[in-house]
């Protein structure tokens, strides 16, 4: 995970047990070793991006740089019990957090719960949930159940991971997990306390380099990507996980 000085100072912890970092600053960095993901797990995860994605038909102005698939889980906070949901409601964000697709009932290609990636994604989401619980972002004395969204997204270069700019997602919390970077430059992420002030900038560069955030405290953004000259392929695969109230 490489520091990107142009967006601000690197100050997040890479220790999932360092809850004060998430509690105080609103964000936390994790690495592959924090998730217990095996090489076999990782192969299953990358396979989703190679075989299961559809073009995102909700991009504006006919843009075609983003492909995606989706899974949904119901989470019982006590005991962190994840239950896959094969019949989720359409995904909706408000115009206030997503002026490009806000208000739309978006339905994406669904990865069925019997796909082997379900267990891998649950493993990743559970580690994120444990960090959120430790920091008090999730609370066993709060809402008993949450919805957990898993978005499998590929951005082809040239492309914008965050065309809406610096933004909130309208969630309780979320996380971004790099799966692969192939033949691209750019894609630098940042945590912000206002649309114009970056708290920290960082490039997720290695598999499962990850950024966890309290969506109520911080905004986030990722810069556009471009193809490295001469690259045969140029794309960035990420797993985005969101925690929201039912």
C-alpha positions as CSV (number, residue, x, y, z in Angstrom):
1,X,0.0,0.0,0.0
2,X,1.8,3.1,-1.2
3,X,1.5,6.6,0.3
4,X,0.3,9.3,-2.1
5,X,1.6,12.6,-0.7
6,X,-0.4,14.8,-3.1
7,X,-3.7,13.9,-1.5
8,X,-2.6,14.4,2.1
9,X,-0.6,12.7,4.9
10,X,-0.8,9.0,5.5
11,X,-2.0,8.5,9.1
12,X,-4.3,5.5,9.1
13,X,-3.4,2.3,11.0
14,X,-2.8,-1.0,9.2
15,X,-3.7,-3.0,12.3
16,X,-7.4,-4.2,12.3
17,X,-7.3,-4.1,16.1
18,X,-6.4,-0.5,16.2
19,X,-10.0,0.7,16.7
20,X,-9.0,4.2,18.0
21,X,-7.8,5.0,14.5
22,X,-11.2,4.2,13.0
23,X,-13.1,5.6,16.0
24,X,-11.2,8.9,16.0
25,X,-10.3,9.5,12.4
26,X,-13.2,7.7,10.7
27,X,-11.0,5.5,8.5
28,X,-8.7,2.5,8.7
29,X,-6.3,0.7,6.4
30,X,-6.1,-3.1,6.3
31,X,-4.0,-5.6,4.3
32,X,-4.5,-9.1,2.9
33,X,-3.1,-10.7,5.9
34,X,-5.8,-9.2,8.1
35,X,-8.5,-11.2,6.3
36,X,-7.3,-14.8,6.4
37,X,-7.9,-15.0,2.6
38,X,-6.0,-18.0,1.2
39,X,-4.6,-18.3,-2.4
40,X,-7.5,-20.5,-3.3
41,X,-9.9,-17.9,-1.9
42,X,-8.2,-15.2,-3.9
43,X,-8.5,-17.3,-7.1
44,X,-12.2,-17.7,-6.5
45,X,-12.5,-13.9,-6.0
46,X,-10.6,-13.0,-9.2
47,X,-12.7,-15.5,-11.1
48,X,-15.8,-13.4,-10.5
49,X,-14.3,-10.5,-12.3
50,X,-13.3,-12.6,-15.2
51,X,-16.6,-14.4,-15.7
52,X,-19.5,-12.9,-13.8
53,X,-19.6,-9.1,-14.5
54,X,-22.1,-7.2,-16.7
55,X,-21.7,-3.7,-18.1
56,X,-23.0,-1.1,-15.8
57,X,-26.0,0.3,-17.7
58,X,-26.6,3.1,-15.3
59,X,-23.5,5.2,-16.2
60,X,-24.3,8.6,-17.7
61,X,-23.9,9.7,-21.3
62,X,-23.3,6.2,-22.7
63,X,-20.0,5.7,-20.8
64,X,-18.9,2.0,-20.8
65,X,-15.9,1.9,-18.5
66,X,-17.5,0.1,-15.6
67,X,-18.7,-3.5,-15.2
68,X,-20.1,-5.0,-12.1
69,X,-22.0,-7.7,-10.2
70,X,-23.6,-7.7,-6.8
71,X,-24.4,-9.8,-3.7
72,X,-26.4,-9.0,-0.7
73,X,-26.3,-10.3,2.9
74,X,-28.6,-9.8,5.9
75,X,-26.5,-9.2,9.0
76,X,-27.5,-9.9,12.5
77,X,-25.2,-7.7,14.5
78,X,-25.2,-9.8,17.7
79,X,-22.8,-12.6,16.8
80,X,-22.1,-11.2,13.3
81,X,-24.3,-13.7,11.6
82,X,-24.3,-13.2,7.8
83,X,-27.2,-14.6,5.7
84,X,-27.0,-14.4,1.9
85,X,-30.1,-12.8,0.3
86,X,-30.8,-14.0,-3.2
87,X,-33.8,-11.7,-3.6
88,X,-32.6,-8.3,-2.6
89,X,-34.5,-5.1,-3.2
90,X,-33.2,-2.7,-5.9
91,X,-30.2,-0.7,-4.8
92,X,-31.2,3.0,-4.2
93,X,-29.1,6.0,-3.2
94,X,-30.4,9.5,-2.6
95,X,-29.6,12.4,-4.9
96,X,-27.8,14.1,-2.0
97,X,-25.0,11.5,-2.0
98,X,-25.1,10.4,-5.7
99,X,-26.3,13.2,-8.1
100,X,-25.6,10.9,-11.1
101,X,-27.6,7.8,-10.1
102,X,-29.5,9.0,-7.0
103,X,-33.1,8.1,-6.9
104,X,-32.8,5.3,-9.4
105,X,-33.8,1.7,-8.5
106,X,-30.7,0.0,-9.7
107,X,-30.5,-3.8,-10.2
108,X,-27.2,-5.4,-11.0
109,X,-26.2,-8.9,-12.1
110,X,-26.6,-11.0,-9.0
111,X,-24.0,-13.5,-8.0
112,X,-26.0,-16.4,-6.5
113,X,-25.4,-17.4,-2.9
114,X,-24.3,-20.9,-4.0
115,X,-21.3,-19.4,-5.8
116,X,-18.0,-20.2,-3.9
117,X,-17.2,-16.5,-3.7
118,X,-20.0,-16.1,-1.1
119,X,-17.8,-17.6,1.6
120,X,-14.8,-15.5,0.6
121,X,-16.8,-12.2,0.6
122,X,-18.3,-13.1,3.9
123,X,-14.9,-13.6,5.3
124,X,-13.8,-10.2,4.1
125,X,-17.0,-8.5,5.3
126,X,-16.7,-10.2,8.7
127,X,-13.3,-8.7,9.3
128,X,-14.6,-5.3,8.4
129,X,-17.6,-5.8,10.7
130,X,-15.2,-6.8,13.6
131,X,-13.3,-3.6,13.1
132,X,-16.5,-1.5,13.0
133,X,-17.7,-3.2,16.2
134,X,-14.4,-2.6,18.0
135,X,-14.6,1.1,17.0
136,X,-18.2,1.5,18.1
137,X,-19.4,2.2,14.5
138,X,-21.5,-1.0,14.7
139,X,-23.1,-1.4,18.1
140,X,-24.7,-4.6,19.5
141,X,-27.0,-2.3,21.5
142,X,-28.1,-0.5,18.3
143,X,-30.1,-1.8,15.3
144,X,-30.2,-5.6,15.5
145,X,-30.0,-6.1,11.8
146,X,-28.2,-4.5,8.9
147,X,-28.0,-5.0,5.1
148,X,-24.5,-5.7,3.7
149,X,-24.0,-4.9,0.0
150,X,-21.1,-6.4,-1.9
151,X,-20.3,-4.8,-5.2
152,X,-17.8,-6.5,-7.6
153,X,-16.6,-3.7,-9.8
154,X,-14.1,-3.4,-12.7
155,X,-13.1,0.0,-14.1
156,X,-11.5,-0.2,-17.5
157,X,-8.9,2.5,-18.3
158,X,-9.4,5.3,-19.0
159,X,-12.1,5.5,-16.4
160,X,-13.4,7.1,-13.3
161,X,-13.8,5.0,-10.1
162,X,-15.8,7.9,-8.5
163,X,-17.5,10.0,-11.2
164,X,-19.6,11.7,-8.5
165,X,-16.5,13.3,-7.0
166,X,-15.7,13.5,-3.3
167,X,-18.8,11.9,-1.6
168,X,-20.5,10.0,1.1
169,X,-22.3,6.8,0.2
170,X,-25.3,7.2,2.4
171,X,-24.3,4.2,4.6
172,X,-23.4,3.6,8.2
173,X,-20.0,2.4,7.0
174,X,-18.2,0.9,4.0
175,X,-15.0,-0.5,2.7
176,X,-13.0,-0.7,-0.5
177,X,-10.8,-3.7,-1.2
178,X,-8.4,-3.8,-4.2
179,X,-8.6,-7.1,-6.0
180,X,-6.3,-6.4,-9.0
181,X,-4.6,-3.5,-10.8
182,X,-3.5,-4.4,-14.3
183,X,-1.7,-2.0,-16.6
184,X,-3.0,1.2,-15.0
185,X,-1.8,4.3,-13.3
186,X,-3.8,6.6,-11.0
187,X,-6.6,5.2,-8.8
188,X,-5.4,7.1,-5.7
189,X,-7.9,7.0,-2.9
190,X,-8.4,9.6,-0.2
191,X,-10.4,10.2,3.0
192,X,-11.9,13.7,3.4
193,X,-13.5,15.7,6.1
194,X,-14.9,18.1,3.6
195,X,-15.2,18.1,-0.2
196,X,-12.0,20.2,-0.4
197,X,-9.9,18.9,2.5
198,X,-8.2,15.5,2.2
199,X,-7.2,13.9,5.5
200,X,-5.1,11.1,3.9
201,X,-4.3,9.8,0.5
202,X,-3.2,6.3,-0.3
203,X,-2.9,4.0,-3.3
204,X,-4.3,0.5,-2.8
205,X,-1.6,-1.3,-4.7
206,X,-1.4,-4.9,-3.5
207,X,-4.2,-7.6,-3.5
208,X,-6.7,-6.9,-0.7
209,X,-5.1,-3.6,0.3
210,X,-8.3,-2.1,1.9
211,X,-9.8,1.1,3.1
212,X,-12.5,1.0,5.8
213,X,-14.5,4.1,6.6
214,X,-17.2,5.5,8.8
215,X,-19.5,7.1,6.2
216,X,-21.0,9.4,8.8
217,X,-17.6,10.9,9.6
218,X,-15.6,11.0,6.4
219,X,-16.1,11.4,2.6
220,X,-14.0,9.5,0.1
221,X,-12.8,9.7,-3.5
222,X,-10.6,7.8,-5.9
223,X,-8.8,9.5,-8.8
224,X,-9.3,8.4,-12.4
225,X,-7.2,5.7,-13.9
226,X,-5.3,5.7,-17.2
227,X,-3.6,2.9,-19.1
228,X,0.2,2.6,-18.8
229,X,1.6,3.2,-22.3
230,X,2.0,-0.1,-24.0
231,X,-0.1,-2.1,-21.6
232,X,-2.0,-5.0,-23.3
233,X,-4.8,-4.7,-20.7
234,X,-5.7,-1.9,-18.3
235,X,-8.2,-2.3,-15.5
236,X,-8.8,-2.0,-11.8
237,X,-10.9,-4.5,-9.9
238,X,-12.3,-3.6,-6.5
239,X,-14.7,-5.2,-4.0
240,X,-16.9,-2.5,-2.3
241,X,-18.8,-3.5,0.8
242,X,-21.4,-1.3,2.4
243,X,-23.3,-1.6,5.8
244,X,-26.7,0.1,5.9
245,X,-29.8,0.0,8.1
246,X,-32.7,-2.1,7.0
